[in-house]
Amino acid sequence: MIMLMVMAWAYEPLGFLATCILFLIGYGILLGERRPWFLAVTVLVITLILYVGFSVFLGVMLPRGYVPFLRQIALFLESVFQHL
């Protein structure tokens, strides 16, 4: 529950991508995953699937965040997946 509260608090300032990645890493560690490469690949794939599913297919505007480089990454992904 604490992880969800922290994610909800950080969702707007950090944006969807950063909070989703951090939450999934924390949750994976909490579940006992100890292979860093597997955790990294799984987290990136799940984040990308969620991002494309919500922003492209459902048309939900996900927060980009206020941190400049995180915002630039979100804008880049939007431009890449805009044509799907």
PyMOL Python script that loads the backbone (N, CA, C, O; Angstrom):
from pymol import cmd

cmd.read_pdbstr("""\
ATOM      1  N   MET A   1       0.818  -1.193   0.000  1.00  0.00           N
ATOM      2  CA  MET A   1       0.000   0.000   0.000  1.00  0.00           C
ATOM      3  C   MET A   1       0.861   1.255   0.000  1.00  0.00           C
ATOM      4  O   MET A   1       0.518   2.254  -0.632  1.00  0.00           O
ATOM      5  N   ILE A   2       1.971   1.197   0.707  1.00  0.00           N
ATOM      6  CA  ILE A   2       2.850   2.366   0.751  1.00  0.00           C
ATOM      7  C   ILE A   2       3.423   2.639  -0.635  1.00  0.00           C
ATOM      8  O   ILE A   2       3.544   3.795  -1.039  1.00  0.00           O
ATOM      9  N   MET A   3       3.777   1.577  -1.369  1.00  0.00           N
ATOM     10  CA  MET A   3       4.302   1.765  -2.726  1.00  0.00           C
ATOM     11  C   MET A   3       3.267   2.426  -3.624  1.00  0.00           C
ATOM     12  O   MET A   3       3.613   3.285  -4.435  1.00  0.00           O
ATOM     13  N   LEU A   4       2.016   2.043  -3.491  1.00  0.00           N
ATOM     14  CA  LEU A   4       0.952   2.650  -4.295  1.00  0.00           C
ATOM     15  C   LEU A   4       0.754   4.118  -3.929  1.00  0.00           C
ATOM     16  O   LEU A   4       0.505   4.949  -4.802  1.00  0.00           O
ATOM     17  N   MET A   5       0.863   4.436  -2.655  1.00  0.00           N
ATOM     18  CA  MET A   5       0.715   5.838  -2.242  1.00  0.00           C
ATOM     19  C   MET A   5       1.868   6.685  -2.768  1.00  0.00           C
ATOM     20  O   MET A   5       1.656   7.814  -3.209  1.00  0.00           O
ATOM     21  N   VAL A   6       3.077   6.151  -2.725  1.00  0.00           N
ATOM     22  CA  VAL A   6       4.228   6.876  -3.268  1.00  0.00           C
ATOM     23  C   VAL A   6       4.083   7.042  -4.779  1.00  0.00           C
ATOM     24  O   VAL A   6       4.392   8.102  -5.324  1.00  0.00           O
ATOM     25  N   MET A   7       3.616   5.999  -5.447  1.00  0.00           N
ATOM     26  CA  MET A   7       3.412   6.089  -6.894  1.00  0.00           C
ATOM     27  C   MET A   7       2.358   7.136  -7.232  1.00  0.00           C
ATOM     28  O   MET A   7       2.532   7.910  -8.173  1.00  0.00           O
ATOM     29  N   ALA A   8       1.284   7.165  -6.483  1.00  0.00           N
ATOM     30  CA  ALA A   8       0.235   8.160  -6.726  1.00  0.00           C
ATOM     31  C   ALA A   8       0.745   9.579  -6.492  1.00  0.00           C
ATOM     32  O   ALA A   8       0.362  10.506  -7.206  1.00  0.00           O
ATOM     33  N   TRP A   9       1.595   9.743  -5.509  1.00  0.00           N
ATOM     34  CA  TRP A   9       2.157  11.061  -5.217  1.00  0.00           C
ATOM     35  C   TRP A   9       3.136  11.494  -6.311  1.00  0.00           C
ATOM     36  O   TRP A   9       3.160  12.665  -6.689  1.00  0.00           O
ATOM     37  N   ALA A  10       3.942  10.563  -6.819  1.00  0.00           N
ATOM     38  CA  ALA A  10       4.977  10.884  -7.804  1.00  0.00           C
ATOM     39  C   ALA A  10       4.469  10.852  -9.236  1.00  0.00           C
ATOM     40  O   ALA A  10       5.200  11.235 -10.149  1.00  0.00           O
ATOM     41  N   TYR A  11       3.254  10.412  -9.456  1.00  0.00           N
ATOM     42  CA  TYR A  11       2.702  10.215 -10.799  1.00  0.00           C
ATOM     43  C   TYR A  11       2.711  11.497 -11.624  1.00  0.00           C
ATOM     44  O   TYR A  11       3.144  11.481 -12.776  1.00  0.00           O
ATOM     45  N   GLU A  12       2.251  12.582 -11.068  1.00  0.00           N
ATOM     46  CA  GLU A  12       2.164  13.838 -11.812  1.00  0.00           C
ATOM     47  C   GLU A  12       3.529  14.503 -12.005  1.00  0.00           C
ATOM     48  O   GLU A  12       3.844  14.889 -13.131  1.00  0.00           O
ATOM     49  N   PRO A  13       4.353  14.655 -10.967  1.00  0.00           N
ATOM     50  CA  PRO A  13       5.639  15.336 -11.189  1.00  0.00           C
ATOM     51  C   PRO A  13       6.639  14.530 -12.020  1.00  0.00           C
ATOM     52  O   PRO A  13       7.385  15.116 -12.805  1.00  0.00           O
ATOM     53  N   LEU A  14       6.675  13.203 -11.867  1.00  0.00           N
ATOM     54  CA  LEU A  14       7.642  12.394 -12.605  1.00  0.00           C
ATOM     55  C   LEU A  14       7.107  11.873 -13.923  1.00  0.00           C
ATOM     56  O   LEU A  14       7.884  11.562 -14.826  1.00  0.00           O
ATOM     57  N   GLY A  15       5.804  11.775 -14.048  1.00  0.00           N
ATOM     58  CA  GLY A  15       5.204  11.247 -15.268  1.00  0.00           C
ATOM     59  C   GLY A  15       4.965   9.754 -15.176  1.00  0.00           C
ATOM     60  O   GLY A  15       5.445   9.075 -14.268  1.00  0.00           O
ATOM     61  N   PHE A  16       4.207   9.266 -16.149  1.00  0.00           N
ATOM     62  CA  PHE A  16       3.822   7.859 -16.151  1.00  0.00           C
ATOM     63  C   PHE A  16       5.015   6.925 -16.303  1.00  0.00           C
ATOM     64  O   PHE A  16       5.132   5.947 -15.564  1.00  0.00           O
ATOM     65  N   LEU A  17       5.897   7.213 -17.247  1.00  0.00           N
ATOM     66  CA  LEU A  17       6.996   6.292 -17.543  1.00  0.00           C
ATOM     67  C   LEU A  17       7.893   6.057 -16.336  1.00  0.00           C
ATOM     68  O   LEU A  17       8.174   4.911 -15.986  1.00  0.00           O
ATOM     69  N   ALA A  18       8.337   7.118 -15.706  1.00  0.00           N
ATOM     70  CA  ALA A  18       9.257   6.979 -14.566  1.00  0.00           C
ATOM     71  C   ALA A  18       8.578   6.288 -13.387  1.00  0.00           C
ATOM     72  O   ALA A  18       9.166   5.402 -12.767  1.00  0.00           O
ATOM     73  N   THR A  19       7.343   6.688 -13.074  1.00  0.00           N
ATOM     74  CA  THR A  19       6.680   6.073 -11.925  1.00  0.00           C
ATOM     75  C   THR A  19       6.367   4.601 -12.179  1.00  0.00           C
ATOM     76  O   THR A  19       6.466   3.776 -11.271  1.00  0.00           O
ATOM     77  N   CYS A  20       5.994   4.276 -13.407  1.00  0.00           N
ATOM     78  CA  CYS A  20       5.702   2.876 -13.724  1.00  0.00           C
ATOM     79  C   CYS A  20       6.970   2.028 -13.615  1.00  0.00           C
ATOM     80  O   CYS A  20       6.933   0.935 -13.050  1.00  0.00           O
ATOM     81  N   ILE A  21       8.079   2.517 -14.144  1.00  0.00           N
ATOM     82  CA  ILE A  21       9.335   1.782 -14.072  1.00  0.00           C
ATOM     83  C   ILE A  21       9.768   1.594 -12.625  1.00  0.00           C
ATOM     84  O   ILE A  21      10.129   0.487 -12.228  1.00  0.00           O
ATOM     85  N   LEU A  22       9.736   2.659 -11.835  1.00  0.00           N
ATOM     86  CA  LEU A  22      10.148   2.557 -10.431  1.00  0.00           C
ATOM     87  C   LEU A  22       9.224   1.626  -9.636  1.00  0.00           C
ATOM     88  O   LEU A  22       9.687   0.828  -8.821  1.00  0.00           O
ATOM     89  N   PHE A  23       7.919   1.739  -9.880  1.00  0.00           N
ATOM     90  CA  PHE A  23       6.970   0.881  -9.174  1.00  0.00           C
ATOM     91  C   PHE A  23       7.193  -0.583  -9.522  1.00  0.00           C
ATOM     92  O   PHE A  23       7.205  -1.433  -8.632  1.00  0.00           O
ATOM     93  N   LEU A  24       7.368  -0.889 -10.804  1.00  0.00           N
ATOM     94  CA  LEU A  24       7.546  -2.282 -11.204  1.00  0.00           C
ATOM     95  C   LEU A  24       8.869  -2.862 -10.706  1.00  0.00           C
ATOM     96  O   LEU A  24       8.930  -4.044 -10.367  1.00  0.00           O
ATOM     97  N   ILE A  25       9.921  -2.056 -10.657  1.00  0.00           N
ATOM     98  CA  ILE A  25      11.186  -2.525 -10.094  1.00  0.00           C
ATOM     99  C   ILE A  25      11.007  -2.834  -8.607  1.00  0.00           C
ATOM    100  O   ILE A  25      11.433  -3.885  -8.129  1.00  0.00           O
ATOM    101  N   GLY A  26      10.381  -1.919  -7.888  1.00  0.00           N
ATOM    102  CA  GLY A  26      10.145  -2.148  -6.464  1.00  0.00           C
ATOM    103  C   GLY A  26       9.268  -3.353  -6.212  1.00  0.00           C
ATOM    104  O   GLY A  26       9.522  -4.131  -5.292  1.00  0.00           O
ATOM    105  N   TYR A  27       8.234  -3.515  -7.024  1.00  0.00           N
ATOM    106  CA  TYR A  27       7.332  -4.642  -6.853  1.00  0.00           C
ATOM    107  C   TYR A  27       8.024  -5.955  -7.194  1.00  0.00           C
ATOM    108  O   TYR A  27       7.803  -6.966  -6.526  1.00  0.00           O
ATOM    109  N   GLY A  28       8.861  -5.947  -8.231  1.00  0.00           N
ATOM    110  CA  GLY A  28       9.606  -7.145  -8.593  1.00  0.00           C
ATOM    111  C   GLY A  28      10.558  -7.570  -7.487  1.00  0.00           C
ATOM    112  O   GLY A  28      10.669  -8.755  -7.174  1.00  0.00           O
ATOM    113  N   ILE A  29      11.243  -6.600  -6.898  1.00  0.00           N
ATOM    114  CA  ILE A  29      12.140  -6.908  -5.779  1.00  0.00           C
ATOM    115  C   ILE A  29      11.343  -7.412  -4.585  1.00  0.00           C
ATOM    116  O   ILE A  29      11.767  -8.340  -3.896  1.00  0.00           O
ATOM    117  N   LEU A  30      10.191  -6.800  -4.343  1.00  0.00           N
ATOM    118  CA  LEU A  30       9.336  -7.234  -3.242  1.00  0.00           C
ATOM    119  C   LEU A  30       8.859  -8.678  -3.434  1.00  0.00           C
ATOM    120  O   LEU A  30       8.705  -9.420  -2.464  1.00  0.00           O
ATOM    121  N   LEU A  31       8.630  -9.066  -4.679  1.00  0.00           N
ATOM    122  CA  LEU A  31       8.199 -10.436  -4.965  1.00  0.00           C
ATOM    123  C   LEU A  31       9.352 -11.435  -4.950  1.00  0.00           C
ATOM    124  O   LEU A  31       9.129 -12.645  -4.994  1.00  0.00           O
ATOM    125  N   GLY A  32      10.587 -10.930  -4.886  1.00  0.00           N
ATOM    126  CA  GLY A  32      11.717 -11.831  -4.733  1.00  0.00           C
ATOM    127  C   GLY A  32      12.556 -12.039  -5.985  1.00  0.00           C
ATOM    128  O   GLY A  32      13.416 -12.920  -5.995  1.00  0.00           O
ATOM    129  N   GLU A  33      12.344 -11.277  -7.021  1.00  0.00           N
ATOM    130  CA  GLU A  33      13.148 -11.429  -8.236  1.00  0.00           C
ATOM    131  C   GLU A  33      14.554 -10.901  -7.984  1.00  0.00           C
ATOM    132  O   GLU A  33      14.725  -9.759  -7.558  1.00  0.00           O
ATOM    133  N   ARG A  34      15.557 -11.728  -8.246  1.00  0.00           N
ATOM    134  CA  ARG A  34      16.946 -11.364  -7.949  1.00  0.00           C
ATOM    135  C   ARG A  34      17.814 -11.274  -9.200  1.00  0.00           C
ATOM    136  O   ARG A  34      18.997 -10.950  -9.098  1.00  0.00           O
ATOM    137  N   ARG A  35      17.255 -11.553 -10.377  1.00  0.00           N
ATOM    138  CA  ARG A  35      18.030 -11.445 -11.610  1.00  0.00           C
ATOM    139  C   ARG A  35      17.837 -10.053 -12.195  1.00  0.00           C
ATOM    140  O   ARG A  35      16.775  -9.756 -12.744  1.00  0.00           O
ATOM    141  N   PRO A  36      18.853  -9.192 -12.086  1.00  0.00           N
ATOM    142  CA  PRO A  36      18.689  -7.802 -12.526  1.00  0.00           C
ATOM    143  C   PRO A  36      18.364  -7.670 -14.010  1.00  0.00           C
ATOM    144  O   PRO A  36      17.559  -6.819 -14.388  1.00  0.00           O
ATOM    145  N   TRP A  37      18.969  -8.485 -14.847  1.00  0.00           N
ATOM    146  CA  TRP A  37      18.701  -8.384 -16.285  1.00  0.00           C
ATOM    147  C   TRP A  37      17.258  -8.759 -16.602  1.00  0.00           C
ATOM    148  O   TRP A  37      16.617  -8.112 -17.431  1.00  0.00           O
ATOM    149  N   PHE A  38      16.744  -9.794 -15.951  1.00  0.00           N
ATOM    150  CA  PHE A  38      15.360 -10.210 -16.171  1.00  0.00           C
ATOM    151  C   PHE A  38      14.392  -9.144 -15.671  1.00  0.00           C
ATOM    152  O   PHE A  38      13.393  -8.842 -16.323  1.00  0.00           O
ATOM    153  N   LEU A  39      14.695  -8.587 -14.523  1.00  0.00           N
ATOM    154  CA  LEU A  39      13.850  -7.531 -13.956  1.00  0.00           C
ATOM    155  C   LEU A  39      13.839  -6.307 -14.868  1.00  0.00           C
ATOM    156  O   LEU A  39      12.781  -5.724 -15.106  1.00  0.00           O
ATOM    157  N   ALA A  40      15.001  -5.913 -15.377  1.00  0.00           N
ATOM    158  CA  ALA A  40      15.086  -4.741 -16.249  1.00  0.00           C
ATOM    159  C   ALA A  40      14.307  -4.943 -17.548  1.00  0.00           C
ATOM    160  O   ALA A  40      13.559  -4.062 -17.973  1.00  0.00           O
ATOM    161  N   VAL A  41      14.485  -6.098 -18.172  1.00  0.00           N
ATOM    162  CA  VAL A  41      13.787  -6.379 -19.433  1.00  0.00           C
ATOM    163  C   VAL A  41      12.281  -6.456 -19.204  1.00  0.00           C
ATOM    164  O   VAL A  41      11.504  -5.885 -19.969  1.00  0.00           O
ATOM    165  N   THR A  42      11.875  -7.150 -18.166  1.00  0.00           N
ATOM    166  CA  THR A  42      10.450  -7.290 -17.862  1.00  0.00           C
ATOM    167  C   THR A  42       9.803  -5.943 -17.573  1.00  0.00           C
ATOM    168  O   THR A  42       8.710  -5.656 -18.062  1.00  0.00           O
ATOM    169  N   VAL A  43      10.469  -5.127 -16.789  1.00  0.00           N
ATOM    170  CA  VAL A  43       9.929  -3.810 -16.438  1.00  0.00           C
ATOM    171  C   VAL A  43       9.779  -2.939 -17.678  1.00  0.00           C
ATOM    172  O   VAL A  43       8.755  -2.277 -17.844  1.00  0.00           O
ATOM    173  N   LEU A  44      10.778  -2.931 -18.546  1.00  0.00           N
ATOM    174  CA  LEU A  44      10.702  -2.109 -19.755  1.00  0.00           C
ATOM    175  C   LEU A  44       9.613  -2.593 -20.705  1.00  0.00           C
ATOM    176  O   LEU A  44       8.901  -1.780 -21.295  1.00  0.00           O
ATOM    177  N   VAL A  45       9.477  -3.902 -20.857  1.00  0.00           N
ATOM    178  CA  VAL A  45       8.444  -4.446 -21.743  1.00  0.00           C
ATOM    179  C   VAL A  45       7.048  -4.145 -21.197  1.00  0.00           C
ATOM    180  O   VAL A  45       6.171  -3.720 -21.949  1.00  0.00           O
ATOM    181  N   ILE A  46       6.839  -4.356 -19.922  1.00  0.00           N
ATOM    182  CA  ILE A  46       5.517  -4.092 -19.320  1.00  0.00           C
ATOM    183  C   ILE A  46       5.188  -2.607 -19.395  1.00  0.00           C
ATOM    184  O   ILE A  46       4.052  -2.245 -19.704  1.00  0.00           O
ATOM    185  N   THR A  47       6.156  -1.743 -19.118  1.00  0.00           N
ATOM    186  CA  THR A  47       5.919  -0.295 -19.188  1.00  0.00           C
ATOM    187  C   THR A  47       5.555   0.118 -20.610  1.00  0.00           C
ATOM    188  O   THR A  47       4.635   0.910 -20.811  1.00  0.00           O
ATOM    189  N   LEU A  48       6.268  -0.412 -21.587  1.00  0.00           N
ATOM    190  CA  LEU A  48       5.981  -0.076 -22.977  1.00  0.00           C
ATOM    191  C   LEU A  48       4.595  -0.571 -23.393  1.00  0.00           C
ATOM    192  O   LEU A  48       3.864   0.142 -24.080  1.00  0.00           O
ATOM    193  N   ILE A  49       4.233  -1.779 -22.986  1.00  0.00           N
ATOM    194  CA  ILE A  49       2.902  -2.314 -23.308  1.00  0.00           C
ATOM    195  C   ILE A  49       1.813  -1.451 -22.670  1.00  0.00           C
ATOM    196  O   ILE A  49       0.823  -1.123 -23.324  1.00  0.00           O
ATOM    197  N   LEU A  50       1.986  -1.084 -21.409  1.00  0.00           N
ATOM    198  CA  LEU A  50       0.992  -0.233 -20.745  1.00  0.00           C
ATOM    199  C   LEU A  50       0.906   1.135 -21.415  1.00  0.00           C
ATOM    200  O   LEU A  50      -0.188   1.663 -21.614  1.00  0.00           O
ATOM    201  N   TYR A  51       2.049   1.702 -21.760  1.00  0.00           N
ATOM    202  CA  TYR A  51       2.066   3.020 -22.388  1.00  0.00           C
ATOM    203  C   TYR A  51       1.350   2.999 -23.738  1.00  0.00           C
ATOM    204  O   TYR A  51       0.507   3.853 -24.014  1.00  0.00           O
ATOM    205  N   VAL A  52       1.688   2.027 -24.570  1.00  0.00           N
ATOM    206  CA  VAL A  52       1.047   1.930 -25.888  1.00  0.00           C
ATOM    207  C   VAL A  52      -0.434   1.612 -25.734  1.00  0.00           C
ATOM    208  O   VAL A  52      -1.269   2.186 -26.434  1.00  0.00           O
ATOM    209  N   GLY A  53      -0.760   0.714 -24.835  1.00  0.00           N
ATOM    210  CA  GLY A  53      -2.162   0.344 -24.646  1.00  0.00           C
ATOM    211  C   GLY A  53      -3.031   1.512 -24.226  1.00  0.00           C
ATOM    212  O   GLY A  53      -4.115   1.717 -24.773  1.00  0.00           O
ATOM    213  N   PHE A  54      -2.558   2.275 -23.258  1.00  0.00           N
ATOM    214  CA  PHE A  54      -3.373   3.382 -22.770  1.00  0.00           C
ATOM    215  C   PHE A  54      -3.314   4.603 -23.683  1.00  0.00           C
ATOM    216  O   PHE A  54      -4.351   5.181 -24.007  1.00  0.00           O
ATOM    217  N   SER A  55      -2.123   4.999 -24.096  1.00  0.00           N
ATOM    218  CA  SER A  55      -2.025   6.256 -24.842  1.00  0.00           C
ATOM    219  C   SER A  55      -2.419   6.105 -26.304  1.00  0.00           C
ATOM    220  O   SER A  55      -3.063   6.994 -26.859  1.00  0.00           O
ATOM    221  N   VAL A  56      -2.046   4.996 -26.941  1.00  0.00           N
ATOM    222  CA  VAL A  56      -2.329   4.839 -28.364  1.00  0.00           C
ATOM    223  C   VAL A  56      -3.695   4.222 -28.604  1.00  0.00           C
ATOM    224  O   VAL A  56      -4.519   4.797 -29.315  1.00  0.00           O
ATOM    225  N   PHE A  57      -3.941   3.063 -28.020  1.00  0.00           N
ATOM    226  CA  PHE A  57      -5.172   2.345 -28.327  1.00  0.00           C
ATOM    227  C   PHE A  57      -6.402   2.888 -27.604  1.00  0.00           C
ATOM    228  O   PHE A  57      -7.499   2.890 -28.162  1.00  0.00           O
ATOM    229  N   LEU A  58      -6.224   3.347 -26.368  1.00  0.00           N
ATOM    230  CA  LEU A  58      -7.370   3.875 -25.629  1.00  0.00           C
ATOM    231  C   LEU A  58      -7.469   5.399 -25.684  1.00  0.00           C
ATOM    232  O   LEU A  58      -8.505   5.964 -25.333  1.00  0.00           O
ATOM    233  N   GLY A  59      -6.419   6.054 -26.115  1.00  0.00           N
ATOM    234  CA  GLY A  59      -6.436   7.512 -26.240  1.00  0.00           C
ATOM    235  C   GLY A  59      -6.394   8.252 -24.913  1.00  0.00           C
ATOM    236  O   GLY A  59      -6.852   9.392 -24.833  1.00  0.00           O
ATOM    237  N   VAL A  60      -5.860   7.634 -23.876  1.00  0.00           N
ATOM    238  CA  VAL A  60      -5.769   8.269 -22.559  1.00  0.00           C
ATOM    239  C   VAL A  60      -4.496   9.113 -22.514  1.00  0.00           C
ATOM    240  O   VAL A  60      -3.416   8.625 -22.846  1.00  0.00           O
ATOM    241  N   MET A  61      -4.616  10.361 -22.111  1.00  0.00           N
ATOM    242  CA  MET A  61      -3.446  11.219 -21.979  1.00  0.00           C
ATOM    243  C   MET A  61      -2.756  10.909 -20.653  1.00  0.00           C
ATOM    244  O   MET A  61      -3.301  11.173 -19.581  1.00  0.00           O
ATOM    245  N   LEU A  62      -1.570  10.354 -20.738  1.00  0.00           N
ATOM    246  CA  LEU A  62      -0.799  10.034 -19.543  1.00  0.00           C
ATOM    247  C   LEU A  62       0.106  11.205 -19.201  1.00  0.00           C
ATOM    248  O   LEU A  62       0.610  11.872 -20.105  1.00  0.00           O
ATOM    249  N   PRO A  63       0.324  11.470 -17.918  1.00  0.00           N
ATOM    250  CA  PRO A  63       1.172  12.607 -17.549  1.00  0.00           C
ATOM    251  C   PRO A  63       2.611  12.411 -18.021  1.00  0.00           C
ATOM    252  O   PRO A  63       3.166  11.314 -17.957  1.00  0.00           O
ATOM    253  N   ARG A  64       3.190  13.505 -18.494  1.00  0.00           N
ATOM    254  CA  ARG A  64       4.569  13.473 -18.999  1.00  0.00           C
ATOM    255  C   ARG A  64       5.575  13.812 -17.921  1.00  0.00           C
ATOM    256  O   ARG A  64       6.753  13.477 -18.045  1.00  0.00           O
ATOM    257  N   GLY A  65       5.136  14.459 -16.884  1.00  0.00           N
ATOM    258  CA  GLY A  65       6.030  14.845 -15.804  1.00  0.00           C
ATOM    259  C   GLY A  65       6.587  16.245 -15.993  1.00  0.00           C
ATOM    260  O   GLY A  65       6.457  16.842 -17.061  1.00  0.00           O
ATOM    261  N   TYR A  66       7.205  16.756 -14.947  1.00  0.00           N
ATOM    262  CA  TYR A  66       7.770  18.093 -14.960  1.00  0.00           C
ATOM    263  C   TYR A  66       9.281  18.084 -15.121  1.00  0.00           C
ATOM    264  O   TYR A  66       9.870  19.118 -15.439  1.00  0.00           O
ATOM    265  N   VAL A  67       9.923  16.938 -14.909  1.00  0.00           N
ATOM    266  CA  VAL A  67      11.372  16.831 -15.042  1.00  0.00           C
ATOM    267  C   VAL A  67      11.704  16.877 -16.538  1.00  0.00           C
ATOM    268  O   VAL A  67      11.185  16.067 -17.306  1.00  0.00           O
ATOM    269  N   PRO A  68      12.561  17.812 -16.962  1.00  0.00           N
ATOM    270  CA  PRO A  68      12.768  18.031 -18.401  1.00  0.00           C
ATOM    271  C   PRO A  68      13.175  16.795 -19.207  1.00  0.00           C
ATOM    272  O   PRO A  68      12.592  16.546 -20.263  1.00  0.00           O
ATOM    273  N   PHE A  69      14.158  16.014 -18.743  1.00  0.00           N
ATOM    274  CA  PHE A  69      14.578  14.881 -19.568  1.00  0.00           C
ATOM    275  C   PHE A  69      13.531  13.766 -19.591  1.00  0.00           C
ATOM    276  O   PHE A  69      13.421  13.055 -20.590  1.00  0.00           O
ATOM    277  N   LEU A  70      12.763  13.600 -18.516  1.00  0.00           N
ATOM    278  CA  LEU A  70      11.677  12.614 -18.522  1.00  0.00           C
ATOM    279  C   LEU A  70      10.558  13.057 -19.453  1.00  0.00           C
ATOM    280  O   LEU A  70       9.947  12.238 -20.140  1.00  0.00           O
ATOM    281  N   ARG A  71      10.298  14.350 -19.469  1.00  0.00           N
ATOM    282  CA  ARG A  71       9.286  14.897 -20.367  1.00  0.00           C
ATOM    283  C   ARG A  71       9.695  14.721 -21.827  1.00  0.00           C
ATOM    284  O   ARG A  71       8.855  14.418 -22.675  1.00  0.00           O
ATOM    285  N   GLN A  72      10.981  14.909 -22.123  1.00  0.00           N
ATOM    286  CA  GLN A  72      11.472  14.733 -23.486  1.00  0.00           C
ATOM    287  C   GLN A  72      11.345  13.276 -23.938  1.00  0.00           C
ATOM    288  O   GLN A  72      11.022  13.011 -25.095  1.00  0.00           O
ATOM    289  N   ILE A  73      11.596  12.345 -23.037  1.00  0.00           N
ATOM    290  CA  ILE A  73      11.442  10.926 -23.375  1.00  0.00           C
ATOM    291  C   ILE A  73       9.982  10.613 -23.685  1.00  0.00           C
ATOM    292  O   ILE A  73       9.684   9.908 -24.650  1.00  0.00           O
ATOM    293  N   ALA A  74       9.080  11.136 -22.871  1.00  0.00           N
ATOM    294  CA  ALA A  74       7.648  10.905 -23.100  1.00  0.00           C
ATOM    295  C   ALA A  74       7.201  11.509 -24.427  1.00  0.00           C
ATOM    296  O   ALA A  74       6.437  10.888 -25.166  1.00  0.00           O
ATOM    297  N   LEU A  75       7.671  12.713 -24.733  1.00  0.00           N
ATOM    298  CA  LEU A  75       7.318  13.342 -26.006  1.00  0.00           C
ATOM    299  C   LEU A  75       7.891  12.562 -27.188  1.00  0.00           C
ATOM    300  O   LEU A  75       7.240  12.444 -28.226  1.00  0.00           O
ATOM    301  N   PHE A  76       9.093  12.036 -27.036  1.00  0.00           N
ATOM    302  CA  PHE A  76       9.687  11.221 -28.091  1.00  0.00           C
ATOM    303  C   PHE A  76       8.857   9.962 -28.334  1.00  0.00           C
ATOM    304  O   PHE A  76       8.568   9.616 -29.480  1.00  0.00           O
ATOM    305  N   LEU A  77       8.476   9.285 -27.260  1.00  0.00           N
ATOM    306  CA  LEU A  77       7.654   8.070 -27.425  1.00  0.00           C
ATOM    307  C   LEU A  77       6.307   8.388 -28.039  1.00  0.00           C
ATOM    308  O   LEU A  77       5.790   7.612 -28.843  1.00  0.00           O
ATOM    309  N   GLU A  78       5.734   9.522 -27.666  1.00  0.00           N
ATOM    310  CA  GLU A  78       4.464   9.911 -28.290  1.00  0.00           C
ATOM    311  C   GLU A  78       4.626  10.107 -29.792  1.00  0.00           C
ATOM    312  O   GLU A  78       3.759   9.709 -30.570  1.00  0.00           O
ATOM    313  N   SER A  79       5.729  10.717 -30.198  1.00  0.00           N
ATOM    314  CA  SER A  79       5.942  10.927 -31.634  1.00  0.00           C
ATOM    315  C   SER A  79       6.191   9.609 -32.358  1.00  0.00           C
ATOM    316  O   SER A  79       5.793   9.458 -33.513  1.00  0.00           O
ATOM    317  N   VAL A  80       6.839   8.658 -31.702  1.00  0.00           N
ATOM    318  CA  VAL A  80       7.109   7.362 -32.324  1.00  0.00           C
ATOM    319  C   VAL A  80       5.823   6.567 -32.489  1.00  0.00           C
ATOM    320  O   VAL A  80       5.570   6.004 -33.553  1.00  0.00           O
ATOM    321  N   PHE A  81       5.010   6.521 -31.440  1.00  0.00           N
ATOM    322  CA  PHE A  81       3.792   5.694 -31.470  1.00  0.00           C
ATOM    323  C   PHE A  81       2.565   6.431 -31.981  1.00  0.00           C
ATOM    324  O   PHE A  81       1.464   5.879 -31.961  1.00  0.00           O
ATOM    325  N   GLN A  82       2.729   7.651 -32.432  1.00  0.00           N
ATOM    326  CA  GLN A  82       1.608   8.436 -32.908  1.00  0.00           C
ATOM    327  C   GLN A  82       0.992   7.838 -34.174  1.00  0.00           C
ATOM    328  O   GLN A  82      -0.195   8.033 -34.438  1.00  0.00           O
ATOM    329  N   HIS A  83       1.783   7.121 -34.947  1.00  0.00           N
ATOM    330  CA  HIS A  83       1.333   6.619 -36.237  1.00  0.00           C
ATOM    331  C   HIS A  83       0.710   5.230 -36.170  1.00  0.00           C
ATOM    332  O   HIS A  83       0.374   4.665 -37.211  1.00  0.00           O
ATOM    333  N   LEU A  84       0.548   4.668 -34.990  1.00  0.00           N
ATOM    334  CA  LEU A  84      -0.080   3.341 -34.885  1.00  0.00           C
ATOM    335  C   LEU A  84      -1.567   3.408 -35.038  1.00  0.00           C
ATOM    336  O   LEU A  84      -2.241   2.381 -34.974  1.00  0.00           O
TER     337      LEU A  84
END
""", "prot")
cmd.dss("prot")
cmd.show_as("cartoon", "prot")
cmd.util.cbc("prot")
cmd.orient("prot")
